[in-house]
Amino acid sequence: MAAEHPIDSEARVAALLDKQDIRECLVRFSRGMDRFDKEIYLSAFWGDAQVAAGPFVGNAADCWDWAVPMHEAGQIITQHALLQSTIDLDGDVAHSETYYQFIGRNRDETLWIAGGRYVDRLQRREGVWKIALRTNVIEWGCLPAPMPVPFADVPGIAANGVPSRSRDDPSYQRPLMNRRRPTTL
């Protein structure tokens, strides 16, 4: 069955590339926050970007200065997990809605889990997509019962590295190498 309108393959490919660049931008925010890597975090935002997150409203750099001490005081580790996104492109402006789940392992070993959506207006400037405005729509939260970290008692489990909120985290290792011994069954 033929389509009613011819498919503009070049326009579709350009839109896919723009959407991929936007998704990578969104991931930089999460990775930067979870690894406490300010450079990566700020690379997701334009210098004049505005952020509304919880009680905070201001620019992205000030949001960093507010959020990092809060997470450092409250949690041992955090994960800002991004879920599905919708991205509406309109020239050099895009609007996205990205569902997320936030998971924090608190210093007292309890867990804090919350979910919501990041609603963003992004702009492409000089060929680069970054967030110009972000609002965090928080929709739920809970404190489930804690349990031990799975496999934490396995001998040598940390040989490949342990989670870190710094460039000591295994995700920065280049080239990635296995330092653990093979399992003998």
C-alpha positions, 0 to 999 in steps of 0.5 A: 500500500503506497503512502499518501505523501512521499517520505522525505528520507533526508528530513527523517534522517536529520530528525533522527540525528537531532533526536539522538543529539537531544537524548545524549544531552539529557543523559549528560545531565543524569551522568554528571549529577550521579558521578558528581562531574560538574563539567558533564552536568553543565554540558547539558545546559546553555549558560543562560538556561533556567532550571526549576527543580523542587524548591530550587529555581535559577540557572544550571550552575546554581542548581548544581551548587544546590543539588550536589551538597544535598545529595552528598549529605543525604545519599551514598549513591544516586541514579537518575534513570531516564525512561521514555522520551517524546521530542517535538522538533521545531527548527532550532527549538525542541520540547521534550518530556522524559520520564525518570526514576530517581533512586538514592541509597541514603547514608543510613542505608535506606532507599529513596525512590521518586519518579516524575518527568523532566519537561525541557525546552532545548535549543540548537545553537551553532549546531549543538543541542542543549537545555534552555529551560527545565522543569522537574515534575515530581509525581511520586516518592517512597522509602522502601525497606532496605536490603544488602547490595546484591553480591557485595560479599563476593570475594574480589567483586570490587577488583573492577572498581566500585561506584564512585561520585568521581572520575574514579568510577569504573565508567571512566576507565579507558580502556575498560579492562577486567581485573577479576579472576575467572570463576571456577565452577 
